[in-house]
Amino acid sequence: MIISVSIFPLTHAAQDVTCRSFFNGNNLVIVSGDGNYFATSDSISGTIRLLEKNGNPVWGYQTSENISSLTISDDGGIIAAGSDNGNVFGFDKNGNLLWKFNDMGCFPKVMITGDGQQGYIVNGDSPSTPYPYTIHYFYRNGTVLWETREPGISSASITTNGKYLVVGTKVGRNSEVILYAKNGTDLWRYPAPDGIEFVAISHDGNTIAAAHSYRLIVLDNKGTIFSKVIPKYHPTTVAISPGGSQIVTGSAFGVQSFNRSGNQLWQTYESGINSVVISNDGQTIISGSQKNVSYFNENGTRIWGVPVDTAVASVSISADGDTILAGLNNGTVFLLNRNGNAKHLSLETLPVRSLPTIITTPEKNAGSFVKSVDSTQASPLMVPIALTALGMCAIVLKYRRRK
């Protein structure tokens, strides 16, 4: 199960590495697959927290940066977050800062696999920053294995095992849906001249959904079209069931559900849907809106709704559907169960600390060693290139000596 939430803007006008924040007030929440831990981030104070399923705090750190992306592994062992200003942080369950990537462009989206052993960092920033429109693939130890540039990235999603990364771009008539393998190969590109705003991929990697303001495209992992749909209401968010049999979109007017063939399964009416998620078994859909957190079964029946006093920014659900989280724009977090019982968490009263020192003891624990990466360091891709160049020089010198 891949777990990631992000606020990923479509376009930026940043003129330098110090990025402007467009999202003050949004509160991200994410629950681990096993439901035992959840992470939160407050975009105003830049505080990242890990809590147990009952709401007891494990640790909290203040980064003083607006957090725009948050992810957690299935067992809660790895937590990663990206900030507006291009910093990406990786923590373990005990609160150790495993690594920090710097200058990754404005609003980087970080995604890690269910086992927390690998991940991707994607940004759709302007060319004025060190890493514009860049995809990075890295291991848990912080080693970046490859990076590539893709103009106009607007959205991204990965499979649970990291085998596939799907990217949507928005660059006018040249916009595309692109599927990458984890070795960095782009497997196919599907032209989408209207631009792509949201993408999602099923856990098994067999179904991909891509949406823009008035169309939903469903493809398989070979790039073959399942369907093209014009929803009644323009999608503002998209989620896909683990097996890909159901695609759910949120809109300004409600939730819509479709099957792979593009047939509408059901529809609800509620204003201002900002976030939707589907449980691992595909039986539960959670939506967050301007006024409610709502629980639907797979047939679209609304089982319950919990009213909120300000808009919901993000929702998350554990694999078994027993633990549900909602983060509100005012910093409030609601912890709910499948029966709709809600617990309000006052995170502002919990203690926070300054960021710890990065772990740098590879000899003692090679699996946890990670390095800080910034824009002044050479790309890992330059290593094989440099070695190849040295080898060629050696051959030429050897040939000249023989002459």
N, C-alpha and C positions, 0 to 999 in steps of 0.2 A: 504494500500500500504506500503510494507516494503522498506525502503530506506537505503542502506548501500554500502559503497565502501571500499575496502581493498586491500592492497598488502600483500598477504599471502604466504610466501615462503614454498616450499615443505619440505625442510630439513634444519637443522641448525647444526652448530658445535660449538655453544657457550660453553665455559668452565666455565663461572660464570654468575652472575646475570647481569653484565654489558654486554649488547648484542652488537655485531658488526652490523653496518648498511650495508645492501646490496643495499639500494635503495635511496641513496642521489640524489636529483634532481627531484624526482617524486612529482607531485602536485595533491592532491586529491580534487575533487569537488563533492558536493551533493546538490540537490535542494529539498525543501520540497514538499510534495505531492500537496499542494494547489498552489505551484509556487510563493508564496509571499516572501520566504526567501531562501537563499542558504548559505552553509558553505564551506569554503576552508581551506586547510592546506598546509603549505609549509614544506616539510620534511627537508630542509636544516636548516632553522631558528627555526623550531618547532612552527611556528605561526599558531594559529587557529583563524579564523575570521567568523563572521556572517554578512551578507549583505542583504539588501532589494532587491527585484526583479529588481529594476532599477540600482542596483550597488552601492547604497549609503551604507556606512558602518554603522553597528549597534555597534559592538565592535570587539576588537582583542586582543588576549593575546599571549605572547611569552613564550613557555614552555622550550625552549632551548633543546628540544628532537626531534628526528626524528619521525614524525607522520606516522604511517603505516596503520591506520584504521580510518574511519570517517563515522558518521551516523547522521540522523536528523529525527525528527518525522514529521508527515504529516502537522501539523500546524506550524512547525518551533519552537515549544515551548521547545523542548529538543534537545540538541546537545551533542554528545559523541564522544570521540576520544581515540585511543590507540596508545602508543608510542613503539618504538623499545625496550626500556629498561623495559617494563612491567608495565608502569603506564597507567591507564585508567581514563579519566576525564569526568565528566558530568556537563553540563552548562544548565541554562535556557535561555529564549529569551532575558532577561535583562542583561545577562552576569554574573549572580551569579554562583559561583562554588558550585554546589550542593553536589558533592561527588568526591572522588578520591580513586581509588583502587591502591595499591602498590604491586610490586613484582608479577605481574600476568604472568610472563614468557615473553620471547622475542616475539615481533610482535603479541600481542594479537589482535584478531578481535572482536570488539564490535558491537552488533546488537541490535536495539531497535524496538519495535512494532510501528505500525502506530500512535497509540494514545500516545506513549511515556511512558506508565505506567509500562512496564516490558522490560526485555532484557536479552541477553546472552553475555558472554565473553568466547571466545574459543581460545586456543593457541595450537600450535603443536611443542612446544619447547623440547629441550633435557632434560634428567632426572637430569641434574646438577643444574637446577633452582628450586625454591621453589614450583612452580605449573606446572610441566611438563604435557603436553598432557591433559589439564584440561578443563572441561566445567563448567561454573558457570551460574546459573539462578538467576536473581535478580529483585527486584521491583524498581520502580522509587525512593523510599525513601532510596535506598542503601542497603536494607536487602537482603542478599544472602540466598535464600531458600534451594538450594541444589547445590552440586557440585559432579562431578564424573570424573574419569580419563579414558581416551581412548587413547591407544597407537597409535602414528603415525598420528595424525590429520593433514590433509593437506588442507581441505577446509570445509566451513560451510555456511548454508543459513537458514533463518527462514521465516515462513509465516507472513502475515501482522498482524494477531492477536496473534502471538506467540504460537499458538496451537502446531505447529510442528517445530522441528529443524532437519535438515538433515546434516549429517557429512560424509565426505569422509576421508578415511585413506590410508596411503601408508606405509605398513610394509611388503613388499615382498608378499609371498604367502598367508599371513594372512590378506591382505587388504580387506576392506569392505566398503559398503554403509550402513549407520545406520540411522534409523528414531527414534527420541526421541519425547515423549510427554512432555508437559510443566511441568508435575509432576516428570520428571526425569526417567520415564520408557522407556527403549529401546524397541520399538514396534516390530522391526524386524531388521535383519542383512542380507544383501545380499553379498555373497562372490565375491570379485573382485581381483583375484590373480595378475593381472597386475598393481594394484595400482590405486588410484583415485587422480586426480589433481584438478578437479573443480566440484562443485555441485551447483544446483539451484533448487528451489521449487516454484511452481506456487502460486499465492496469495490465491487461494482456498484450497491449500494443497493437491490437487488430483493428481498432476503430478510432478515427480522428474526427473531431468536430471543429470547424472553423466558422467564425461569424463576423459579420460587419453590421452596419446600421440597419440593413433591411434583408439580409440573406444569411441562411445557414447552409453550410456545405458539409457533407458527411463522406469521408473517404476511408478506404482500407489502407493497410501499411504498404501496399504496392502502388498507391497513388490512384487506384481505381475509384471512380465516383459511385457511392451508394445512392446518394440523393442530393438534390438541391431544393431548398425550401425557402419560401418567402413567408416568414412568420407574420401573424397579424400585428404583433407589436415588436418594435426594434429591440434586439437583445442588448442588455447592459452587462450581462455576465453569463457564463456557460459552464455546465458540469456534465460529466458523462459517467454512466454506471460502469463498474469494474469490467463487466463482460461486453460493454458497448451496446447493449440492447436498448438503452434508453438515454436520450440526450435531453437535458433540462436547461432552459434558458430563463433568465430573469429579465424583466423589462420595467419600464416606468408604470406599467398598468397591471402586472401580475406575473405568474409563473406559467410557462408553456412547456409541454413534454412531447417529444417525438420519438419514433423508433428509427432504426437505421434507414428504412425505406422512405423516410420523410413524412410518414403519416402522423398526424397529431393524435396523441393518446389522451391528453387531457389539458385543461387550462383553468387557472384560477384568476380571480380579479382582486388585486390589492396594489395600492400605489407605491411606487418607489422601491422596487426590489434592487438591493445593492449586492447581495451575495447569496449563492445557492451551493449546497453540497449534497452528495449522495453517499449513504453508508456502504460499507464493503459488500454486504449481501444484496444491495440494490433495493432493499425493502423500505428504506426511509429516505425522505427528502426534507432538508431543512432550508428554510429561506429566511433572510433578514431584510427588513424593509424600513421605511421611515417610521412605522408605528408598531410593528410586531416582530416577534420571532415565531415562526409557524412550523408545524410538524405535519407532513403529509405521508400517507402510505404510497406504495408504488402505483396505485390506481388513481392517485390525485385527491383522495379524500382527506380533508383537513381534520386531523385528530384533535389538535389543540393549537392555541395561539396564546403567547404571553405578550401583553402590551408593554411597550417601552416608551420612555419620555423623550427620547431623542433618537436620531436615525442609527440603525445598525450598520457598522462598517464592514464586519466580517463575521462569518459563522464557520464552525468546524464540528466534526463528529467523529467519534472513535469507530474502529472497524466493526464492532458488534452493535453499534447504535445506542449504547447505554449512556455514554457521556457526550453531552452537547454543550458547546460554548458559543457565546455571542459577545462580541466586542462593540461597544457603542462609541459614537463620535465624541462623547464627553468624557471618555476615559473609563466608563463603567464597564464591568465584565459580569455577565450572567452565566452561572454554572447550572445546567439543567440535566434532568434525566429523561428517559423516553416517556415518562408519564406527565411531563410538563412541570414537575416540581422545580422551582427556581430558587437559587441562592445568589444573593447579590454580594459581590466581592468588592471591598473597599481597598483597592490596591495602593492608593496614595498613602495609606497608613503603614504600609509594610516597609521594613528597612531596606536601604540600597547602599551599595558600596561603589567605589571607583573601580575602573577596569583593572584586573590583575595583570601580572606580567605573563608574557607568552612563554609557554613551555619550550625549552631548548635543550633537552637532555636525550638525544637520540640513542646514546650508548646504553642508557638505562631502560629506555622504553621506546624502541624504534617505531612501534606501531602508533605511538601518540605524537611523535615528533613532527612538527610542522614549522615552516619558516614564514616570515613576513615578506610579502611581495609588493613592490611598489613600481611606479612607472620608470624608475631609473635603472631597474634591473633588466638584463637581457631576457627576451622571451625564451622559454624552454625549447621552442621550435628552432631557435638559432643554434642549439647545440649540435644536432645531427648535421645541419648545414655546414657549420664550422669544421666538424670532423671530416666531412666529405671533402671540403676545400683543402684541408691539411693533407689528406691522403693523395689528392691530385697533385699537389705541390711536390710531395715526396716522389711520386712516379716520374714527374718531369725532371727532377734533379738526378734521379737514378739513371734516366735515359741519357741525360747530357754527360754524365760521368763515363758511361760506356762509350760514347762517341769520342 
